[in-house]
Amino acid sequence: MPRVLVWATHLALPLAGLWLLLTRPGADLIWQHHDTHFWLVLTVAVVNIAVGSAMSVAAHRRQDGRLFLVSLVFLAGAGFLFAHALATPKVLIAHPNAGFDMAMAVGLIIGSVLALVSSLRLPAGITRWQLALRPLLALVLFAWVVLSVLDLPPLNRQTQVRDVEGPMVFASYAAVALYLVAAVRFYLRYRRAPGVVLMSVVTAFVLLAEAMLAVTLADKWRLSWWEWHLILTAAFLFVGYSAYVQYRREGSAAGLFDGIAVAETTRRIRAQYETALEELVTALQESEAGAGRSGSRRGWRSASALPRSRRRSSTGPPPRCSPSGTCPAGSAPWSPSASRPASARARRSSCARRSRRSGRRSVTSRSGWSPAALSA
C-alpha cells in the first residue's frame, strides 16, 4: 500500500504545479523561444515513435490485438507531436496557425479513444478493423502535416489564446476521462499479473490525461503551456526507460511487452516457453548420454590395446610386499614414485651419463687407445 501512495503522490505533482500556475497568474510567466520548442518537441516525438514502433513489431510477432492498439496510442501521440514541432512558428513557417495550435489536442483525443478500446476484452488476434486503423491514422497525420507546414486551409486560420477553444473543450475533457478509465483497467490487470512495462503504460496513461488537461487550460507560451510538453516527455521517456530496464533484466527484446497482451496470447506464449524448455532439457540429456557412451568405448579400446603387464599396472599398484621385504614372484617392491614419470633431474643425469660415454668413445677413436692394446 505505501508504494501505491508514493506512486500516486508523484503523479499528483504535475497537477499541483498546474494548479499553482493557473491560480497565480503572476507566476505563470511567458517564455516564447521557438528554437527550443522545435528541438525539444521533435526529439520527444522521435523517441516516442521508436517506442510505438517497437510495440507494433511485438504486436505483429505475437499477433495480439491489445498490444497493437496500445502501440497506436503512442504512435498517434508521437505523430501529432511531430506535426506540432514542424509547425513551430519562425522555424519552417513564418507565423503560427491552427495546425500548430490544435495538433497535440487532436493527437491526444485520438489516443484516448484507442486507449479505452485497448483496455476492453479483445480477441487474441489482430482483427481486420484494427489493421485498418494504422493506415487511416497515417493518412490523417500526413494530411495534417502538409496542411500545417504549407499553411493551407482549413489549418491556416489565425491562432487563438489557447490551443483548445470552442466545442473541442468538451472533447478534451472526455479524453481526460477516457485516459483515466483505461489507466484504471490496466492497473487492475497489473494487480493480477505485475510487470514493469505494464506499470509504465498505466503511468503513461495517467500522465497523458494530465497533459490533456494542461493543453485545455493553459495559455500559449506560458509556463503552464510548457508544462504539458514536459508531462508528455516524462510519459514517453518513462515507457522507453521501463522497456530498457526489462530488456537488461531478460537479455532479449522478445518478451518486453508480453505483459500488455491478451490473456489468450499470454497462455500461448507460456506454452511455447514450456515446449522450448522441455526440448532443451531433452537435448542436454541426450548429449550427456552420448558423451558417456563414447567415453566408455574409448576407455575400453585404449585398455585393450595395452600389453598385459601394462594393463595390470594401470589398474592399480601390484600386491604389496611383506614387511620382511619378500615380494611375490614376478613383482617388485612398489612405491608411489615408481608409477610417476621421471623427474627433470633424473632426465638430466641420464643425458649427462650418455654424453660422458660418447666422449670416451670419441677420445679412444682419436688416440687409438683401447683396453686390448693396453693388455698387449
C-alpha positions in Angstrom: 0.0 0.0 0.0 2.7 2.6 0.7 4.1 2.0 -2.8 0.8 2.9 -4.3 0.6 6.1 -2.2 4.2 7.1 -3.3 3.3 6.4 -6.9 0.0 8.4 -6.7 1.9 11.3 -4.9 4.4 11.5 -7.7 1.6 11.5 -10.3 -0.2 14.3 -8.5 2.8 16.6 -8.6 2.2 17.8 -12.2 -1.4 18.6 -11.3 -0.3 20.6 -8.2 2.2 22.6 -10.4 -0.5 23.3 -13.0 -3.0 24.4 -10.3 -0.3 26.7 -8.8 0.5 28.3 -12.1 -3.2 28.8 -13.1 -4.3 30.3 -9.7 -1.3 32.6 -9.5 -1.1 34.4 -12.9 2.0 36.4 -11.7 4.0 33.1 -11.5 2.7 31.9 -14.9 5.4 33.8 -16.9 5.7 33.9 -20.7 8.7 32.3 -22.3 8.5 32.3 -26.1 11.5 30.5 -27.6 10.8 28.9 -30.9 14.1 27.0 -31.4 13.9 25.4 -28.0 10.3 24.3 -28.6 11.2 22.9 -32.1 14.1 20.7 -31.0 12.6 19.6 -27.6 9.3 18.5 -29.2 11.0 17.0 -32.2 13.3 14.9 -30.0 10.5 13.6 -27.8 8.4 12.8 -30.8 11.2 10.7 -32.4 11.7 8.8 -29.1 8.0 8.1 -28.8 7.9 6.9 -32.5 10.6 4.4 -31.6 8.7 3.1 -28.6 5.4 2.8 -30.6 7.2 1.1 -33.5 8.7 -1.5 -31.1 5.3 -2.2 -29.6 3.8 -2.5 -33.1 6.5 -5.0 -34.1 5.9 -7.0 -31.0 2.2 -7.0 -31.6 2.7 -8.4 -35.1 5.1 -11.0 -33.8 2.6 -12.1 -31.1 -0.5 -11.4 -33.2 -2.0 -9.6 -30.3 -4.8 -7.0 -30.7 -4.5 -5.2 -27.4 -0.7 -4.6 -27.8 -1.4 -3.4 -31.3 -3.9 -0.8 -30.1 -1.6 0.4 -27.3 1.1 0.9 -29.9 -1.3 3.1 -31.9 -1.9 5.2 -28.8 1.8 6.1 -28.6 2.1 6.4 -32.4 -0.8 8.8 -32.5 0.7 10.9 -29.7 4.1 10.9 -31.3 2.8 11.6 -34.8 0.8 14.7 -33.9 3.6 15.9 -31.5 5.9 15.6 -34.6 3.4 17.7 -36.6 3.3 20.2 -33.7 7.1 20.5 -33.8 7.2 21.1 -37.6 4.5 23.8 -37.4 6.5 25.8 -34.8 6.4 29.4 -36.0 9.5 31.2 -37.3 11.2 27.8 -37.9 9.7 26.3 -41.0 6.7 28.7 -41.4 6.6 32.4 -40.8 3.6 32.6 -38.4 1.6 30.3 -36.1 -1.6 28.7 -37.4 -4.3 26.4 -36.3 -2.3 23.3 -37.3 0.3 24.3 -34.7 -2.3 25.1 -32.0 -4.6 22.0 -32.3 -2.2 19.3 -33.3 -1.5 18.0 -29.8 -5.1 18.2 -28.7 -6.2 16.2 -31.7 -3.5 13.6 -31.2 -4.4 13.1 -27.5 -8.1 12.8 -28.3 -7.5 10.1 -30.8 -5.1 8.4 -28.4 -7.7 8.4 -25.6 -10.2 6.5 -27.7 -7.6 3.9 -28.7 -6.5 3.6 -25.1 -10.0 2.9 -23.9 -10.6 0.3 -26.6 -7.3 -1.4 -25.8 -8.4 -1.9 -22.2 -11.5 -3.8 -23.2 -11.8 -7.5 -23.7 -10.5 -8.2 -27.1 -9.8 -11.3 -29.2 -6.3 -12.6 -29.2 -5.5 -12.0 -32.9 -5.3 -8.7 -34.7 -8.6 -8.2 -36.5 -9.2 -6.6 -39.9 -10.6 -3.4 -38.4 -7.6 -3.0 -36.2 -5.3 -3.3 -39.2 -7.3 -0.6 -41.0 -6.6 1.8 -38.2 -2.9 2.3 -38.8 -3.1 3.4 -42.5 -6.1 5.6 -41.6 -4.1 7.2 -38.8 -1.1 7.7 -41.1 -3.3 9.3 -43.8 -4.8 11.8 -41.3 -1.4 12.6 -39.9 0.2 13.1 -43.3 -2.6 15.4 -44.4 -2.3 17.4 -41.1 1.5 17.9 -41.6 1.1 19.0 -45.2 -1.7 21.5 -44.5 0.1 22.9 -41.4 3.6 23.3 -43.0 2.2 24.7 -46.3 -0.2 26.9 -44.4 -3.3 25.7 -46.4 -6.9 25.9 -45.4 -8.6 24.9 -43.1 -5.5 24.9 -40.8 -4.2 28.3 -41.9 -6.5 30.4 -39.8 -5.2 32.7 -37.2 -4.2 31.4 -33.8 -6.0 31.8 -30.5 -5.1 32.4 -26.9 -5.3 28.7 -26.0 -4.7 25.6 -28.0 -8.2 24.3 -27.3 -11.3 26.5 -27.6 -14.9 26.1 -28.5 -16.5 22.7 -28.9 -13.1 20.9 -28.6 -13.1 21.8 -24.9 -15.8 19.1 -24.2 -13.9 16.6 -26.4 -10.7 17.3 -24.4 -12.5 16.7 -21.0 -13.9 13.5 -22.4 -10.4 12.4 -23.5 -9.2 13.0 -19.9 -11.9 10.7 -18.6 -11.1 8.0 -21.2 -7.4 8.0 -20.3 -8.2 7.6 -16.6 -10.7 4.8 -17.3 -8.1 3.0 -19.4 -5.4 3.5 -16.7 -7.7 2.0 -14.0 -8.5 -1.0 -16.1 -4.8 -1.6 -16.9 -4.0 -1.2 -13.2 -6.4 -3.9 -12.3 -4.6 -6.1 -14.9 -1.3 -5.1 -13.3 -2.6 -6.3 -9.9 -3.3 -9.8 -11.4 0.0 -10.0 -13.3 2.6 -7.4 -12.3 5.1 -6.2 -14.9 7.4 -3.3 -15.3 6.3 -2.3 -18.8 2.6 -2.8 -17.9 3.0 -0.4 -14.9 4.8 2.1 -17.1 1.8 2.0 -19.5 -0.6 2.8 -16.6 1.6 5.7 -15.5 1.8 7.0 -19.1 -2.0 7.0 -19.5 -2.3 9.0 -16.3 0.3 11.5 -17.5 -1.4 11.7 -20.9 -4.7 12.6 -19.1 -2.8 15.3 -17.1 -1.2 16.6 -20.3 -4.6 16.8 -22.0 -5.9 18.9 -19.1 -2.9 21.2 -19.3 -3.4 21.6 -23.1 -7.0 22.6 -22.4 -6.5 25.1 -19.6 -3.1 26.7 -20.3 -2.4 29.9 -22.4 0.2 29.5 -25.1 3.9 30.2 -24.4 3.3 30.5 -20.7 4.9 28.2 -18.1 1.7 26.2 -17.7 1.7 25.7 -21.5 5.3 24.5 -21.4 4.3 22.1 -18.6 2.3 19.8 -20.8 5.3 19.4 -23.1 7.3 18.2 -20.0 4.5 15.9 -18.9 4.4 14.3 -22.4 8.2 14.0 -22.3 8.0 12.2 -18.9 5.3 9.9 -20.1 7.0 8.7 -23.2 10.5 8.5 -21.7 9.2 6.5 -18.8 7.8 3.9 -21.1 11.0 3.8 -23.0 13.1 3.5 -19.9 10.9 0.7 -18.5 11.3 -1.2 -21.7 15.1 -0.7 -21.5 15.1 -2.0 -17.8 13.1 -5.0 -18.9 15.5 -5.7 -21.7 18.5 -5.5 -19.4 16.8 -7.9 -17.0 15.7 -10.5 -19.6 18.6 -10.1 -22.0 16.2 -10.2 -25.0 13.6 -7.9 -26.7 11.3 -10.8 -27.5 9.1 -10.6 -24.4 9.3 -6.9 -23.5 5.6 -6.1 -24.0 4.1 -9.5 -23.2 2.5 -8.2 -20.0 0.2 -6.0 -22.1 -1.0 -8.8 -24.3 -4.4 -10.5 -24.2 -4.7 -13.5 -21.8 -5.0 -16.0 -24.6 -1.8 -14.7 -26.1 -0.1 -14.9 -22.7 -1.1 -18.5 -22.4 0.1 -19.3 -25.9 3.5 -17.7 -25.1 3.8 -19.6 -21.8 3.1 -22.9 -23.7 5.7 -22.0 -26.2 8.2 -21.3 -23.5 7.4 -24.6 -21.7 7.8 -26.6 -25.0 11.1 -24.9 -25.8 12.4 -25.6 -22.2 11.4 -29.3 -22.5 13.2 -29.6 -25.8 16.3 -28.0 -24.4 16.3 -30.4 -21.4 15.9 -33.4 -23.7 18.7 -32.3 -25.9 21.0 -31.8 -23.0 20.2 -35.2 -21.6 20.8 -36.9 -24.9 24.1 -35.1 -25.4 25.3 -36.1 -21.9 24.3 -39.8 -22.5 26.1 -39.8 -25.9 29.2 -38.4 -24.3 29.2 -41.0 -21.6 28.9 -43.9 -24.1 31.6 -42.6 -26.4 33.9 -42.1 -23.4 33.4 -45.6 -22.1 34.1 -47.1 -25.6 37.3 -45.0 -25.9 38.5 -46.2 -22.5 37.8 -49.9 -23.3 39.7 -49.6 -26.6 42.7 -48.0 -25.1 42.8 -50.6 -22.3 42.6 -53.5 -24.7 45.5 -52.0 -26.8 47.9 -52.1 -23.9 50.1 -55.1 -23.1 49.0 -57.5 -20.4 51.6 -56.2 -17.9 50.7 -52.6 -18.6 47.1 -53.4 -18.2 47.7 -54.9 -14.7 49.8 -51.9 -13.6 47.4 -49.4 -15.0 44.5 -50.8 -12.9 46.4 -50.1 -9.7 49.6 -51.0 -7.7 50.7 -54.7 -7.6 50.3 -56.6 -4.3 52.3 -55.1 -1.5 55.5 -56.9 -0.3 55.6 -58.3 3.2 57.3 -56.2 5.9 60.4 -58.5 5.7 61.0 -57.4 2.1 59.9 -60.6 0.3 57.7 -60.0 -2.6 55.5 -62.3 -4.7 57.2 -63.9 -7.7 57.5 -61.6 -10.7 56.8 -58.5 -8.8 59.0 -55.8 -7.3 58.5 -53.5 -4.3 56.0 -50.9 -5.3 56.2 -47.3 -4.3 54.1 -44.3 -5.4 57.1 -42.8 -7.2 57.5 -45.9 -9.3 54.4 -45.1 -11.3 55.3 -41.4 -11.7 57.1 -40.2 -14.8 60.8 -39.5 -14.5 61.6 -36.1 -13.0 63.6 -33.4 -14.8 66.6 -34.1 -12.6 66.7 -37.8 -13.5 66.4 -37.0 -17.1 69.3 -34.5 -16.9 71.6 -37.1 -15.1 70.8 -39.7 -17.7 71.7 -37.3 -20.5 75.0 -36.5 -18.7 75.9 -40.2 -18.4 75.3 -40.7 -22.1 77.4 -37.7 -23.1 80.3 -38.9 -20.9 80.2 -42.3 -22.6 80.1 -40.8 -26.0 83.1 -38.5 -25.0 85.2 -41.5 -24.0 84.4 -43.2 -27.3 85.5 -40.1 -29.3 88.8 -39.9 -27.3 89.6 -43.6 -27.9 88.9 -43.3 -31.6 91.2 -40.3 -31.9 94.2 -41.7 -29.9 94.0 -45.3 -31.0 94.0 -46.4 -27.3 91.8 -49.3 -26.2 91.8 -51.8 -23.4 93.0 -54.6 -25.8 96.0 -52.5 -26.8 96.9 -51.9 -23.2 97.0 -55.6 -22.3 99.1 -56.3 -25.4 
